[in-house]
């Protein structure tokens, strides 16, 4: 019973922090409406009535939405279902990978997307210490919290290796949509710089795509492997407890 209330309390905090992340994703904008970074887009894009669509199209924003949905399900209904566990697996891996890539990009000054850099005139402040507060809060802490939630409270033995199709299907569909959108629909608008086929070319973008898919596959295999190991350890522990 005590663990149940600890689980509920932790997931309420996690839900509140996820909502904070969603609002932070919308509100933390280094550009005023109507401006586009020359690094980020191949041509200027004018927002209608000052509306900036980027936050709602970002991979991390969508991942946070899925995280919030699963937390609401667990807090309201309190039941683990396979579909919820699969979605949680997808969002866990997506958030961890996003945190890893963004921290890596900030440290080494790689242009991932516009929010990684704060522009003042023509000056780019790419020093990690300059913006780590915002991005540690928005990405790293949530990634760590989701890992802790999975280790401590997630019911083990539900997810299977076949669920890797979902963990790579989500970024695959998102990547394809973003490239097609930037090339043919909202021309010049790419959610992330490494998707920008106008500047990078198809070959480089394909290399980035392949690396990202490999990272997702590796993380998925590792998480599912640990899940099975934790389940086995729990079974052994229960067996010894019952045997004694």
C-alpha positions as CSV (number, residue, x, y, z in Angstrom):
1,X,0.0,0.0,0.0
2,X,2.9,2.4,0.9
3,X,4.5,1.7,-2.5
4,X,1.2,2.4,-4.2
5,X,1.0,5.9,-2.7
6,X,4.6,6.6,-3.4
7,X,4.0,5.6,-7.0
8,X,1.0,7.9,-7.2
9,X,2.8,10.8,-5.7
10,X,5.8,10.4,-7.9
11,X,3.7,10.2,-11.1
12,X,1.7,13.3,-10.0
13,X,5.0,15.2,-9.8
14,X,6.1,13.7,-13.1
15,X,2.8,14.8,-14.7
16,X,3.1,18.3,-13.4
17,X,6.7,18.5,-14.6
18,X,5.7,17.2,-18.0
19,X,3.0,19.9,-18.3
20,X,5.7,22.4,-17.3
21,X,7.9,21.1,-20.1
22,X,5.0,21.5,-22.6
23,X,4.5,25.1,-21.6
24,X,8.3,25.7,-21.6
25,X,8.5,24.2,-25.1
26,X,5.8,26.7,-26.2
27,X,7.0,29.8,-24.4
28,X,10.8,29.6,-24.5
29,X,11.4,31.2,-27.9
30,X,14.6,33.0,-28.9
31,X,13.0,34.6,-31.9
32,X,10.1,37.1,-32.2
33,X,7.2,36.1,-34.4
34,X,7.9,36.3,-38.1
35,X,11.6,35.8,-37.8
36,X,13.4,32.7,-39.0
37,X,17.0,31.7,-38.4
38,X,19.0,31.5,-41.7
39,X,20.6,28.3,-40.3
40,X,17.2,26.8,-39.5
41,X,15.2,27.5,-42.7
42,X,16.1,27.9,-46.4
43,X,13.6,30.8,-46.7
44,X,11.7,33.2,-44.4
45,X,8.4,32.0,-43.1
46,X,5.7,34.5,-41.9
47,X,3.6,33.4,-39.0
48,X,-0.1,34.3,-39.2
49,X,-1.2,36.6,-36.4
50,X,2.2,36.0,-34.7
51,X,1.5,32.3,-34.2
52,X,4.6,30.1,-34.1
53,X,3.8,26.5,-35.1
54,X,7.2,25.1,-34.4
55,X,6.7,24.0,-30.8
56,X,3.7,21.9,-31.8
57,X,5.6,20.2,-34.5
58,X,8.7,19.3,-32.5
59,X,9.5,15.7,-31.7
60,X,10.0,16.5,-28.0
61,X,6.7,18.3,-27.7
62,X,4.8,15.3,-29.2
63,X,6.7,13.0,-26.9
64,X,5.7,15.0,-23.8
65,X,2.1,14.9,-25.0
66,X,2.2,11.1,-25.1
67,X,3.9,11.0,-21.7
68,X,1.1,13.1,-20.2
69,X,-1.5,10.9,-21.8
70,X,0.0,7.7,-20.3
71,X,0.4,9.4,-16.8
72,X,-3.2,10.5,-16.9
73,X,-4.3,7.0,-17.7
74,X,-2.2,5.5,-14.9
75,X,-3.3,8.1,-12.3
76,X,-7.0,8.0,-13.1
77,X,-7.5,4.3,-13.9
78,X,-4.4,2.9,-12.1
79,X,-4.2,-0.1,-14.4
80,X,-1.3,-1.2,-16.5
81,X,-2.3,-2.2,-20.0
82,X,-0.1,-3.4,-22.8
83,X,-0.8,-0.4,-25.1
84,X,0.0,2.0,-22.3
85,X,3.3,0.2,-21.5
86,X,4.3,0.3,-25.2
87,X,3.5,4.0,-25.4
88,X,5.5,4.6,-22.2
89,X,8.4,2.6,-23.8
90,X,8.3,4.8,-26.9
91,X,8.2,8.1,-24.9
92,X,10.9,6.9,-22.5
93,X,13.3,6.1,-25.3
94,X,12.3,9.2,-27.3
95,X,12.9,11.5,-24.4
96,X,16.2,9.9,-23.4
97,X,17.5,10.1,-27.0
98,X,16.4,13.8,-27.4
99,X,18.1,14.6,-24.1
100,X,21.3,12.9,-25.2
101,X,21.3,14.5,-28.7
102,X,20.5,18.0,-27.4
103,X,23.1,17.9,-24.6
104,X,25.7,16.6,-27.1
105,X,24.8,19.4,-29.6
106,X,25.0,22.1,-27.0
107,X,28.4,20.9,-25.6
108,X,30.0,20.6,-29.0
109,X,28.2,23.5,-30.7
110,X,26.3,21.4,-33.3
111,X,23.3,23.0,-35.0
112,X,20.4,20.7,-34.3
113,X,17.6,23.3,-34.4
114,X,17.1,27.0,-33.6
115,X,16.5,26.6,-29.8
116,X,20.0,25.3,-29.2
117,X,21.4,28.7,-29.8
118,X,20.4,32.1,-28.5
119,X,20.9,34.9,-31.0
120,X,21.7,38.5,-30.2
121,X,22.2,40.3,-33.5
122,X,24.8,38.3,-35.4
123,X,26.3,36.7,-32.3
124,X,25.8,33.1,-31.5
125,X,26.2,32.1,-27.9
126,X,26.8,28.3,-28.2
127,X,28.5,27.9,-24.8
128,X,26.9,25.1,-22.9
129,X,26.9,27.1,-19.7
130,X,24.9,29.9,-21.3
131,X,21.8,27.9,-21.8
132,X,22.2,24.7,-19.9
133,X,19.7,25.8,-17.2
134,X,16.8,25.9,-19.6
135,X,17.7,22.7,-21.4
136,X,18.7,20.7,-18.3
137,X,15.2,21.6,-16.9
138,X,13.4,20.9,-20.2
139,X,15.1,17.7,-21.2
140,X,17.6,16.0,-18.9
141,X,15.6,16.1,-15.7
142,X,12.5,14.7,-17.4
143,X,14.5,12.0,-19.0
144,X,16.0,10.9,-15.7
145,X,12.5,11.1,-14.0
146,X,11.1,8.8,-16.7
147,X,13.9,6.3,-16.3
148,X,13.3,6.3,-12.5
149,X,9.6,5.8,-13.0
150,X,10.3,2.9,-15.3
151,X,12.8,1.2,-13.0
152,X,10.9,1.7,-9.7
153,X,7.2,1.5,-10.7
154,X,6.7,0.1,-14.1
155,X,5.2,-3.4,-14.2
156,X,7.9,-5.6,-15.8
157,X,7.3,-8.4,-18.4
158,X,4.7,-6.6,-20.5
159,X,6.9,-5.2,-23.3
160,X,8.5,-7.6,-25.9
161,X,11.3,-7.3,-28.5
162,X,8.6,-7.1,-31.2
163,X,7.7,-3.7,-29.7
164,X,10.9,-2.3,-31.2
165,X,8.7,-1.8,-34.3
166,X,6.8,0.9,-32.4
167,X,9.9,2.5,-30.9
168,X,11.4,3.0,-34.3
169,X,8.1,3.5,-36.1
170,X,7.4,6.7,-34.2
171,X,10.7,8.5,-35.2
172,X,10.5,7.0,-38.7
173,X,7.1,8.5,-39.4
174,X,8.0,11.8,-37.8
175,X,11.3,12.0,-39.8
176,X,9.5,11.3,-43.1
177,X,6.7,13.8,-42.3
178,X,9.2,16.5,-41.4
179,X,11.3,16.0,-44.6
180,X,8.2,15.9,-46.9
181,X,6.7,18.9,-45.1
182,X,9.9,21.0,-45.5
183,X,10.4,19.9,-49.1
184,X,6.9,20.0,-50.6
185,X,4.3,21.5,-48.2
186,X,5.7,24.2,-46.0
187,X,8.7,24.7,-48.2
188,X,11.9,25.6,-46.4
189,X,10.6,24.8,-42.9
190,X,12.5,21.9,-41.3
191,X,11.9,21.0,-37.7
192,X,15.5,20.2,-37.2
193,X,18.6,21.3,-39.1
194,X,19.8,17.7,-39.7
195,X,16.6,17.1,-41.7
196,X,17.3,20.1,-44.0
197,X,17.8,18.4,-47.3
198,X,18.1,21.9,-49.0
199,X,21.3,22.6,-47.1
200,X,22.6,19.1,-46.2
201,X,21.6,17.1,-49.2
202,X,19.8,13.8,-49.4
203,X,23.0,11.8,-48.6
204,X,23.9,13.6,-45.4
205,X,20.3,13.6,-44.2
206,X,20.1,9.9,-44.9
207,X,23.2,9.3,-42.8
208,X,21.7,11.3,-39.9
209,X,18.5,9.4,-40.3
210,X,20.3,6.0,-40.2
211,X,22.3,7.0,-37.1
212,X,19.2,8.1,-35.3
213,X,17.4,4.9,-36.1
214,X,20.4,2.9,-34.9
215,X,20.4,4.8,-31.6
216,X,16.6,4.1,-31.2
217,X,17.1,0.4,-32.0
218,X,20.0,0.1,-29.6
219,X,18.2,1.9,-26.7
220,X,15.1,-0.2,-27.4
221,X,17.0,-3.5,-27.2
222,X,18.8,-2.4,-24.0
223,X,15.6,-1.3,-22.2
224,X,13.7,-4.4,-23.2
225,X,16.6,-6.6,-22.1
226,X,16.7,-4.9,-18.7
227,X,13.0,-5.3,-18.4
228,X,13.3,-9.0,-18.8
229,X,16.3,-9.1,-16.4
230,X,14.4,-7.2,-13.8
231,X,11.4,-9.6,-14.2
232,X,13.7,-12.6,-13.8
233,X,15.3,-11.1,-10.6
234,X,11.9,-10.4,-9.2
235,X,10.7,-13.9,-9.9
236,X,13.8,-15.4,-8.2
237,X,13.3,-13.1,-5.2
238,X,9.6,-14.1,-4.9
239,X,10.5,-17.8,-5.3
240,X,13.1,-17.5,-2.5
241,X,10.7,-15.6,-0.3
242,X,7.9,-18.2,-0.8
243,X,10.4,-21.1,-0.4
244,X,11.6,-19.8,2.9
